Amino acid sequence: MITVWSLDNCPACQQVKFFLEEAGVPFQEKRYGFDYTMKELREATGQSGLPQFSLGDKYLGDYQYVVDNIEKIKEMI
């Protein structure tokens, strides 16, 4: 299952969650300030911008990566 590292009130985070739902891709959401710290995000993804995506321990990419590679991601899960 894909992990979406998100932030409340983040338009891109909301858009990509909707996109994943429409594509039928299951995901779990980690919310900044509730489920993780910025330090944990950087350690897991090497990034600080949101949203970010991972699959298990593997970092997938950012919003654009997910949109551009949704079929490949579906095959991975």
Secondary structure, 3 states (H helix, E strand, C coil): CEEEEECCCCHHHHHHHHHHHHHCCCEEEEEECCCECHHHHHHHHCCCCCCEEEECCEEEEEHHHHHHCHHHHHHHC
